[in-house]
Each structure stands twice: as structure tokens, then as C-alpha cells.
Amino acid sequence: MATTVPDTAEVELVIGGMTCASCAARIERKLNRLGGVTATVNYATEKAKVSYTGDVSVPELIATVEATGYTAREPEPPRAEPESGPESAQAADELRPLRERLVTAVVLAVPVIAMAMVPALQFEYWQWLSLTLAAPVVTYAAWPFHKAALTNARHGAATMDTLISVGTSAAFLWSLWALFLGTAGTPGMTHPFELTIARSDGAGNIYLEAAAGVTAFILAGRYFEARSKRRAGAALRALLELGAKDVTVLRGGREERIPVGELKVGDRFLVRPGEKIATDGTVVEGTSAVDASMLTGESVPAEVGIADAVTGATVNAGGRLVVEATRVGADTQLARMAELVEDAQNGKARAQRLADRISGVFVPVVIALALGTLGFWLGNGAELSAAFTAAVAVLIIACPCALGLATPTALMVGTGRGAQLGILIKGPEVLESTHRVDTIVLDKTGTVTTGRMTLLTAHTADGTDEDQVLRLAGALEHASEHPIAQAVAAGAAGRVGTLPVPEDFANVPGLGVRGVVDGHAVLVGRERLLRERAVELPVELARAKAGAEAAGRTAVAVAWDGKARAVLEVADAVKDTSAEAVTRLRALGLTPILLTGDHRAVAEAVAAEVGIDEVIAEVMPKDKVDVVKRLQGEGRSVAMVGDGVNDAAALAQADLGLAMGTGTDAAIEAGDLTLVRGDLRAAADAIRLARRTLGTIKSNLFWAFAYNVAALPLAAAGLLNPMIAGAAMAFSSVFVVGNSLRLRGFEAAS
């Protein structure tokens, strides 16, 4: 008897309250323990994608997340809103409390640290001023750490927040004890900056500078991380905003302008030259060229006429069209692509931050060591103050001051240097990906090529002057709005100068143009345009046309006075720097692959020109994602470089997405690295810089731990002077900052 497989459903939950990657891992573990549930929690996007059977309900999933100490809800339907709208204002409000805490911590902590470290600043009652300044830092500014630590404690977990909270609280509470019950509150007390190892009862020592300084440093790192995470959903918004906002519909013989959201299937709407097509539909009137390069990667605008299908968000580059809507809202190709991007983002491998991974073991060990130190000294008859001093010294020396700086400082210096070189790095998770990538997939249009139609060469018949061909053809094409015509006109003007004005001009839909220039009856367009007027291409021009088309270029025939004179080659030109860029990428150990929605002949010609061996052509947006998944399935770590909306989902799916800054907002937001310059060589520089920055972060983390861990045995033995704990923290912080500043010397390859 066949068993019935229960139906599965999928839901996406928005998760709140996560402070580190280990939070995401804990929620994921809890959800996956439920029967019939498969969950993936993404810390970067703050979302959980859950597949579940009918035995589990969405409220149960939400309750499980809330029982773990976090919030969960189903997301609201996406809306296309301008950047200045409520969504943008809400995001700004989310950052304001963190920014206010950071400013408070920095302003108050600087004088506290200065007074503790510079004996000359220690006036008669300096310790009480330090307490007054440090108290708001450790309570108000550090509250997010304390709150997270309490939440973690209730669920039997420990993270970096736990260590920060325990360390700063211990330092502050011990300082209170020393000031009110010990000898530290005595007028005229000084804190000599001594580097000696000796037992101390700690009654005259305060650690306010450690508590305030650690809070300020860690808050700075959290603030910059939060700013980066705000942009997690921007790729989806950019896709939605790409579409037209309103549309001219034809109702009862009248034109009426309405918001695109009110458009219904079956409505007929008008698209003028230069306007975006509002939604997917079928042309019912008119002919034109439609630029779909943003969606399909096709560099040549497609000719459309009656009964041809058109896609929303593409641009009408030619004549007037009337289109009947066939799909609206969530059913359109644009909306489906937005869904692809979101799925790819949520399915991305979770790159946990190095500090959080290490702290998963380090935090509980340090807390256990501090408690063990306290118990050991009390058990051996030591004074309570001496035992507590040793325990606090363990927490102070382990308190992650340099650890909190390790990632943010290297990231800030690396990203700052990158910005000077036209490279934008989105966050620390990106850097881990650059180290592993071994394959780089390059989009063709706008990435390897210019993305603009260009006049490449002119083949002339015997006895025909090339300048005259360009002068007559360019003058006629200049009167046309077609992108290929504009490429011919621009190329002709660049070579022969000012073009004459046609005495007569007519557009022949789908074939080309005809007119009179300087007294000559001129034809420019497809070979069929000439044949219909009994003009045949001579053998040499027919051969040139065939060669151009074999190379994937567009051949434009030129004739005047009843005789064929030339064939012009128009194509999306390869950037001058692309071949050099491919060489540099190979030198980094990467295998380049050309991936495009364009025709195979075009793609292979471009690949041969720049030195790429593997070509994948004629692919639609979903196929690009599948290609990246297939390569990943073969065990490769894939980087993707692209610039169009059609690349956005693949950029999000790739292990490392590099978006050309000259491309669309959707591609830029979906990518991990943005190359501001439209120069593919920047991709090689970006990977080198990202790898260098990752190496700096790793060395920072090593030394941040090395200084503190080396002193832990001394602290536990009760032999660590409190000022040595502060000095070790300060020196490790200075070292980390200095090491990070070396990234300022990174240079792009010449």
C-alpha cells in the first residue's frame, strides 16, 4: 500500500532581536527540531525561510521563535515606494537609538579613559567625575548588550553580548565597591600607570575606563554593521521601483492617466517613444524597437509589431505603441524576477562572523574561568576582596576591546581605500567569500562590453569613398530614433564631422530608412530594404555582410542612386580594458566564464576577443540563476559580475556578487561588491582588496586574542596588576588599529 506524502508549504518569517550569527544558528536549530520542518535563517536579511508539513502551523513556528527569545512575523506584501517614503523614514528611525547611544558613549568615555591613563589629569576628585561620566555609558549606552545577555541567559546561551555585558558590569560594579567601600574614593587618590606584577586586594583600584571604553568601541562596530544591514532588502525595492509608476490607458476612445497598480488584464494602454512599458502585454497597434537589455541582456533592441509580446519595465525606443495588458501585478516577469532575487538572497550560505564563531567557545570558557578563579582563592583562604580582584582581572583582560575593533577597523579602512579606487565592499561576510572563489562568471552586455551599440567598421564597394558613405548614411540615420540608427549617426559624425540635413526622410518600419541627402536617393537598413527596390549587394559586400553576421554583429546596408555602396558593421563594442581584466582574473586563480542572454555567435566572438574559453549564451534570467547553482553543485565557489536587472538574481545566488556601478540599482543592491567604475579591471582589484582586508581581520583577531589569552593565567593566579590588564587591552587595540591602517597603502594594479 502506497504511503501518502504529506503536502509541504513554505512561509517566510521576519525575525527580530538577532544580534549575531549565533542567534540565527540557534533559531534555526530550534525550528528544525520540529517534526516536518526544514528551516534556513539568514542573519544578514533577518529572515527565516521555512518548509513545513500540514502537521505544523505558522503560529506554532512563530511561537517557537518567540520561545527562543526573539520575535517573528510574516512579512508585509512588498510595495514600490520612493526612497523618501515611509519605509526609508522607518529605517532611519531604527538606527537613531543606536546612533544616540554611540554618541553618548564616545562623548562620555573619552575623558574617562584620558583621566585613567594620564596621571597628570588626575585632580583631587577625578575618580568621582569618572564615575559620573561612566555611569550613563555602562547603563544607558550599553543597555542593548545587557538586554541581549539577559535574553541569552534565560535560554542557556552565551554570545559576545554576554562577555561584553559581564565584563563591563563587573568592572563597573567593582569600581563602585572600591569607591564606596574601599579606599579608591579617598580624595587625592591617583592611579599610577605601572607595569608590575604583584598581588593586590583591589580596594584602591577602579576600572571605569575599561567599562566605558569597551562599550564605546563595541557600539561603534554595531552601528556600522546596522547601517550595512539596512540595505539587505534594497535589491527587491530596486526591482519593484524599476517598473513604470503610472500609465496612459485608452478607455472609451479617451486617454486617461492612472497609477500602474490600477491596471487590469485586458486594458489597452499607450506607450510613447522613450516611455517604459507599464506591464507585460501584447502589441495591438504600432511598430517600434524595444530596448529590453535591462531584463534580457540583449544588446540589440528588438523590433516589435502587432501580436508581438512585450515585457513590463522595458523601454520603447522607437514609435508609438498600443499594448493590451496580459499580466499585471505579481504575475509579471518583473515581479517574478524580484521573487528570484529574494529567494536567492535567503538561500545564500550563512557567513558567520569570525569573532562570533570563536566566541561560541571563548565566552563560556572565560566566564567559567572567572568563577573558577573566585572559588579557588576563596577555597584557599584568601580575602574576599583579593579573590574577587583576581576574578574581575580575568574578565577585564578577556574583555573584547581589541576583538571589537578587529573587524570594524579593518573593514572601515579597507572599504575607505576601496571607495577611493571605485570599489564598494558591503560588509564583513563578503570578505570570507572572496577567499574561496575559484570561478568567475562574467555577464557580457555592459560588463565585458560597453552596453551601447557602436559603429565598428565600414566595408565599401570598389570605387566608393568611405567618408561619403558615412556622410550620407549618417545624415539619414541621424533623423531616425532607432538605437542602431543612432549608433551609425554618432559613429559617422565622429569620423567625418558635421552631417548634412536630409532633404527628404521616411522610416520604413522594420527595414530601415530612405530619403534624399545632397541630391542622392539614399537607402540605409536591412538587405531586404534594398532588394524591394531592385538593388542587389555585390559579391564582396555580401561576403562582408555574412562575415559580420557570423561574428554576431548587425550588418547595415547602404545604397544610393540605385546601387549598393557599403555594408556597415554595428555591434556592442568590447571595452578596451576587458582583455587585460580577464588576464588579471586568471592570475588570481579564477576561471572566467562568459554568461549572456545574447546570441551564441555574438557571445563567442566577444569571448575570443578577450580570452575566455567557456561561453554560456542565450540564457534567460532564471537560467542564469540555474547556471550559477549548477556550477556550485559541481563544487565550485562562484563569483558573478553583472550590471543588468537580469543579473540581479544570479548576483544574489553567487558566493560573491560583483555589480558594475554603471548598471541598474537592482544589480548593485543584489551584489556583495560594487565596482563604481565601468571597468572590469576593478573586479580583479576588488577581489585582491577584499582578500587583503580579510587577511588583516584574521591577523587582528589572532593578536586581539593572543594578548588577552596570554595574560589570563596571570590574572587567574592573582598576579596581574589591574593597570597591566588595561595596558594589555590598550596595546592590543593600538596594534589592531595600526595593522588595519596598513590597508591604506593598497594600490590598484597599473
N, C-alpha and C positions, 0 to 999 in steps of 0.2 A: 504494500500500500504506500503510495507516494506521500511524503510529508509535505505539509504546507509551509512555505517560507513566508514568515510574517512580512507585511509591507513595511518598508522603511520610509521615513520622512526626514527632511532636513530643515534646520532652523539656524538662524544666525542671531547670536546674542551679543549685546553691547555690555562689556564688563567694566565696572568701575572700581577704583580703590587699589589697583595694582601699582606697586612702587618699584618692582624689579622683575627680572626674567624668572626668578624662582617662584614668584607669585603665580605667573602664568602656568608654570610646570605643576604647581600644587593644585590649581583649579582643574587642570587637565587630568591629573591623576584621580581626583575625586569624581569627576564626571565619567571617566572611563570605567570606574568601579561599578557603575550602574549597569544592570543587565540590558543588553541590546543597544548600548550607547557607544558610539565612536566619536571622540571629540578632539578638536585641534584648537588650542588657544594661542592667539598671536598677541604678544605683548606690545609690539610696535603699533598695530592698528587697534588694540584694545577690543578685540572681537573674538568670539568663540564660534566656530563652525561645528555643528553637532548633527550627526546622523543617528536616528533612534527608531525603534520599532514601536508598534502600537501599544505595547505594554507600558511605555513611559510617556508622560505628558510634558508639555512645555512648562507649566507651572512647577512640576517636580524638578525639572532641570534648573529653573531659576532658584527654587528653594535650596537645591544642593549647593549652588554657587554662594548663596547668601549664608548658608550654614558654615561655609568655609571662611567667611569673614569679608566677603566682597559683595558688590551689587551686580545685578544682571537685569536686563530688559530686552525686549525685542526692539530692533531699530525702527525709527520712523521712516516712511517712504521717502526716497531721495527727491529733492526739489532743486530745480535750477534757479539759483538766486545769485544776484550780483555780489561781488566781494564786499561791498559796503553794506550788505543786508544784515538781517538779524543773526544769521549764522556766524558771520565774521565778528559781530559785536559780542556774541556769546563766547566765542573762542578767546577774544581779548579779555573778557571778564574772568574766564577760567585761569588765566595767567596772572591776573592782578594780585590776588592774595599771596602767591608765591613771590612775586616781584617785591611786594611790600615787606614781606619777611626778610628777603635777601638784603634790601636796602637798610632795614633796621639793624640786621646782624652786622653788616660791614661798617656802618657808621659808628656803632657802639663798640664793636670788637677791636678796632684798630687802636684806640687809646688804651684799652685794657692790655693788649699784647705789648704795646710800647712801654707802659709803666712796669710790666713784669720783667721785661728783658733789658731795660736800660736803668741801672741803679740811680743815675743822675735825676731821673724823673720821679723817684720815689720820695715825695714830700711827706710830711708828718702823718697825714691821714689818707695816704694814697690807696691803701687796701680797701677802705670803706667806699671810696669813689669807684674802685674797680668792681666792688660788689653791686653798687647801684647801677653801673653800666651793664654788667654781665647778666644780671637777673632777667631783664626783658629778652636777652638773646637766648638764654637757656630755657626760658618758659615759653614766651610768645613765638619767637622766631623758630625754635626747634620743635614746636608742637607737632608738625607732621611726622617727625621721626618718633616722638614719644607715642603718638596715636597708633602708628603702624606697628611699633614694638609691642604695644598692649594687645592689638588685634592678633599679631603673630603668637604672642604668649598664650592667649586664650585657646589657640588651635594647635599648641605644641610645636611651634615652628620658630626658627631664628633666621634673620637675614641681616644685611648690612645695617638696616634701620635699628635692629636690636642692639648691635655693637655700638652704634653712634649714640643711641639713647642711653644705654647703660654707662658708657664711658663718660659722656658729658654730665649725666646726672650724678655719677659717683664723684667726679671732680668737683662739681658744684656743691653737693651735699657735704663732702669732706671739708671744702673751703668754709662753708657755713659753720661746721663744727669747730674748725680751727679758729675762726674769727670770734665766735660767741663763747665757746667753752675751752678753747686752747689759749695759746699765747700770741696767735697771729694778729689779734685785734689791738694789741698794745700800741699806743701812739709812738711813732718813730720807728716802727718795725721795718726792716729792709729785707729784700730778697736778693742776696748776692748771687751773681751768675757764676756758680762754682761747678767745676768738672771734677768732683771727687766721689769716691765710692765709700760710703760709711753708713752704719746703721743709724736710723733716726726715728724718734717717736712720732714725727709728723705734726705735732701740735702747733708748730710755728710756721707751717707751710700752707700756702693756698695755691689752687690750680685753676683759678678763674680764667686765665689766659688760654689754657688748654680747652676748657669748656666753650668759651666764646669763639675762639679761632676755628676749632673743628666745625662748629655749627655754621659759621660764615662760609668756610671753604666748601662744605658739602652742599649747602643751599645753592651756591653758585653753580655747581655741577648739575644739580637737579633742575635749576631754572633753564639752563641752556638745553638740557635734554627735553624738557617740556616744550620749549619753543619748536624743537625739531619734530616732536611727535604730533604737534598741532596740524602738521601738513599731511598726516597719514591718509586722510580722506580726500585730499585735494585732487588726486587723479580722477576720481569719479566726478567731482564737481566740474572739473575742467572739461570732461567729456560731455556732460549734460549741457554746459554753457556753450558748447561748440555749435549746437543747433540754432536755428532761427528763433527769434523771440516772438515775432508776430508775422502775419501772413495776409495777403490780399486774396479774399475768396470772391468767387463770382456767384451771386445769388439774384435770381430774377432779372438777369441782364444788367445788374449793377455791381460795381466793385465795392467791397466792404473790408476794412482792415480789422482783423480780430487777433487776440493772443493765440499763439500756436496750440496752446492746450485745449482750446475750444474746437479745434479741427476734428471732423468726424470722417470715418471711412465713406468714400463716395463723394465728398466735397471736391469741387473743382477750384483750383487756386492759380493765380497768375504769378509767374516768375520773370522779372525783368532782367536784362543783362547786368551782371555784376552782383545779383542778389543770391542769397543762399536758398536752396530748395528746402521747403519747410518740413516735409516728411516724405517717406517712401511712397512712390506712386507711379502712374503710367502717363506718358505724354499723350494728350488728346488733340493738341493743336500746336503748330510751330516746329521749327528745327533749330538746333543750336549745337555748340560744343560745350560739354560739361566737364569741369575740372574736378576729378574725383581723387586726386593724388593724396589728399589728407587721409582718405579712408582706404583706398585700394593700393596705393603705391605706384599706380600707373602714371608715368611721367607725361604721356601724351593725352591731352583731353579727348574724351570720347564723343563722337558725333552721335546725336540722338534725334529721332524724329517721331512721328505718330506711331503709337503702340509700343514704343521702347520704354523699358523700366528705368526709373531714376531713383537715387537714394537721398534721403534727407541729410542735410548739412553739407552736401556737395555744392559747388558754385557754378551758376550759369555764366559761362564765359562768352556767349555769343548772342543769339537772337532771343525774341520774346517766346515764352513757353506757357501753355496752359496744361496743368497736370491734375489728374484725378487721384486723390489720396487712396492708397490701398492698405496701408498700415499706419497706425498712429500710436503715440504713447510708448508703452513698454514693449510693443511688438516690433518697433522699428529696428533697423540694423544698428543705428547709433546706440539705442538703449541696450541692445544685446551685447554690443562691444563694451559698454560700461559695466555690464554684468560680468563679462570675461575678465576685465581688469580687476574687479573686486574679488572674484574667485581666485585669480592668480595671486593677489596680494595676501589673501587669507591662507592660501595653501603654501605660502613661502616657508622654507625651513626656518625655524626659530634660531636666530643667532643670539645666544645668551652672552651678556657682557662678561668679560673675563673676571672682573672684580666680584661679581655676584656668584660666579661658579666657584671661585676659590673660597669665598666667604661661607658657602654652604658647609664647609668643614671647619674653616678658621674660627667663625663666630662661636659655635658651641664649645670648641676646644678652649678658647680664651676665657669664656665665662666659667667653664669648669675649672680651669687652672687658677683663676682668681679666687673662686670659692674654696678650692683645694688648698691654696696658699693660706687663706684666712684660717681654715680648720687646722692646718698643720701647725701654725705658730701658736694658736690658742691651745692646741693639744700638747704643745711642748712648753707650756707655762709662760709664754711671752705676754707682755702687756697688751690689752685690747687695742690701744692706740697704735702700737708697733705692728701688731698683726694686721690691723685694718690698713695701715700705711702700705704694707707690702702688697696687700690685695689690690688696693687702689693703684699702686705703682704698676701692677700687671695690666690693669685696664688702661691706664694712661699711656703706657709705652705701646700697647697694642691698638690704641685708638687710631682709626684710619685717616689721619690727617693727610699724609702723603698719598695714601691709597685713594682718597677722594680727589686729589689733584691729578693722579696719574693719567686717567683717561681724558678729563676735560681740558687740561692744559695742552697736551699733545694734540688733541683734536682741534682746539682753538687755533694753535699756531699752524698746524697743518692745513686747516681749512682756510685760514687767513692767507697763507702763502699760495694756496691753490687759487683763491679768488683773484690774487694778483696775476696769476698765469691763465685765468679764464677757466678754472676748474672748480666746481662746487660739489663738496662732499656732504651728504645728508646726515650722517651720524656714525657712531662707532660700530654699529652692526655691519655697515657696508665694508669696513676695512677687513674684517675677517674673511669676507667673500673674495677679495682681491688676491689673497694669498693662495687660494685654492684653484682659481680658474685656470683651465688649460685649453679651452676652445673659445673663440670669439666670433660671434655671428654678426655680420655687418649688413644692415639694410642698404639698398642701393640708392634709391631716389632721395636726394638731399643730404646723404651721408657720404657715400663714396663719390656721388655725382653732385652737380650744383643744384639739381632740382628745378632748373629752368631750361626751357627749350633754347637752343643756341644754333646759329648758322655755323656749320663746321667747315664746309668746303663747297666749291662750285666747279662742276665739270662742264666745259663748254664745247660746242661743236666746232669743227675746223673753220677757221676764219672769223670766229666770233670773239669779240673783246670782252674779257671778264668784267671790267669796270662798267661797260654798257649794260651787261646782263644785270648786274647788281643795281645799277641806277634805275633801269626800267622796272624790274621785278620789285625792288624795294619801294619805289614810288607807289605802285599799285597795292602792294601788301600793307603799306602804311595806312591806307584808308580802311582796312579791314580790322575787326575786333578780335579775330581768331588768334589764339596764342601762337600757333605755328607761323601765321602771317606776321605777327608782331616780332617774332624771332628773326624772320627773314629781313624785315624792315630795319630792326635795330642793328643786325649784322651788316647790312648794306650801308647804312648811314655811318657806321664806324669805319668802313673801308673807303667809301667814295665821298663822304661829306654830305652836304645838303642835298635832299632828294627833291625832284620836281613835283608839282601838283598835277594829278591826273585830270585830263580834260573831260573824261567820261569814266564812270565806275559802276560796276554791277557785281553783286555777290551771287554766285551760283551755288545754292545750298548743297553741302556735302561733297562738292567737287573742287571749288576754288573761287577765283575772281577773274573778271575780264574788264578791259577798259582801254582808254586811249591815253598814251603818255608820249609827249614830244612828237605827236603826229603818227605814232606807231600803234596798231591794234594789238594789244598785249594780252596773253593768256598766262595765268600762273595757278598751278594746282596739281590735281591728280592727272595721270596719263589719260584717263578716260575723258577728262575735260578737253584734251587736245584731240582725241580720236573722234569725239562727237562733232568736231569741226574739221574733220578730214585732215588732221595734222598727225603724222607718224614720227616716232622717235627714230633717228638714225641708229645704226648698229652700235657705235661707240657710246652713245648716250643710253641706249637700252641696257648695255653691259654695265655702265656706271650705276644705273638705277637698280639693277639686280644685285650688284655688289653692296650698295648701300642698304638695301632691304635685308640682305643676308646677314649684315652686321647689326641688324636691329634698328637701323636709322630710318627716318622718314624722308622719302625722296619727293622733291617738289619739281615738277617740270615747268619750263619757261619757254614760251614761243611768242613770236611777233611777226606780223605781216605774212601769216600762213606758213611759217617754217619753225620747227623746233630748234631752239638755240642752246639750251643748257638744262642740266639737272642739278638742283641744289640739295645738299645733304643737311638735314636738321635733326638734332638729337639732344638729349640731356647730356651735356658735356661732363666728362670726368674731371674732378678737381685736380689742380696741378700737384697738390701735396698728397694725394691718396696713395700713390705707389710707394712713396717714401714711408708713409704711415704704416702700410702693410708690412714693409720690411722691419720697421721698429717693433711691431706687434709680434712678429716671428722671433725677433731677438729676445723678447720677454718670455719665450717658451709657449706662445699661444698659436693654435692652429686656426687660421682665418677661414670663414665660410661666408659666401655671398648669398643672402636671402632676400627675395624680392617678389612683389606681385606682378612685375613686368614680364614681358615675353622672354622665352629662353634665349632666343638669338641675341636680344639686347643684353641680357644678363651675362651670357658667355663672352660677348665682345668686351664688356666692361671688366669682367674678371681677368681676361687675358691681358688687358692693358695695365692692370695694377698688380698682377702677380698672384691671383687667388686661384687655387686648383679646384676647390669644391664649390659647386653652384646649385642652389635650390631655387627654382623660379616658378612663376605663375601660381603663387600661393595666395589664398585669401587670409584675412586677419585671424580667423580661428585656426587655420592651417599653420600660421606662424607660431602660435602657442604650442600646437601639437609637435612641430619640428623641434622646438626647444625641449619639450617634455621627452621626445624620443632620444635626443642627444643625452639628456640627463639620465634616461633609462639605460643608456649604454655605459654609464659610469663616468661620463664627462662632467666637469664643472663648467658651466656655460656663462660667458659674458655676452651681452647683446648691446649693439649700438644702433640707435634708430632716431627718427625725428618726427614721424607722422602719427596720426591717431591710430593708424593700422598697426603701429609698432607698440602701442601702449600696453596691451595685454601681454605681449611677449616680453617686453622690458620688465614687467612686474613678475612674470613667471621665472625669468632667468635668475641664476645665482647672483649675477651682478648686472644691473641695467645701467647703461651709459646713454644719456639722452643729449642730442645735439641742441644747444640753446637757441639755435636759429629755427628750430622746429616748433611744434604745437605745444601749448601748455599741458595737454593731456599726456604727451610723451615725456615732457620734462618732469611732471609730478610723479609719473609711474617709475621713472628711473631712480637709481641709487646715486649716480654721479651725473652731474650736468656739465656739458662742455660748452661754455658760453660762446667760444669762437666756433665758426662753422668749418673747422679744420680737423680732419680725422687724426692728425698727429697728436692732437691734445688727448686722444684716448690713450695712447701709449704713455704720455706724461702723467695722465690721471692715475693709471694703474701703478706706475712707478711711485708717485707721491703717496698713494693710498697704502702701498706695501711698506714704504719708508715710515709712514705715520704709525702703522700697526706695529712695526718693529720697535718704534720709540715707546709706544704704550706698553708693550711687553717688557721692555727693559725698565721702564718706570715702575711697573707693578713688581718686578723682581726686587728692585732696590727698596721700594716702599716697604715690602715685607722683610727684606734682609736686615735693614737697620733695626726694625722693631723686634723681629723674632730673635735676633742675636742677643738683645738685651732682656728678653723675657726671663731666662734663667736667673739673671742677676736680680731682677725685680722680685721674682718668687723667693729668692734667697734672702730678701730683705737688705741687700747690699747696694741698692740703686738710689742714689741721691735724687730727690724729685726734680731738681733742675737738670740732671742728666736726661731724665725722661723727656722733659721739654726740649732740651738741646737736640736730642736724637730725632725728635719729631720735626723740629725746625730745620735741622740739617738735611733730613731726608726730603723735606718739602722743597728746600732750596735746590737740592740736587735734581729732583724731578722737574722743577721749572726750568733749570738750566739745560737739562737734557732735552726738554721739549723745544727750547728756543733754538736748538741747532737746526730744526726743520726750516728756519727762516733762510738758511743758505741753500735750500733745494733750488736747482735750476732746471728749466726745460731743456731738452736736448736741442742742440743747434742744428 
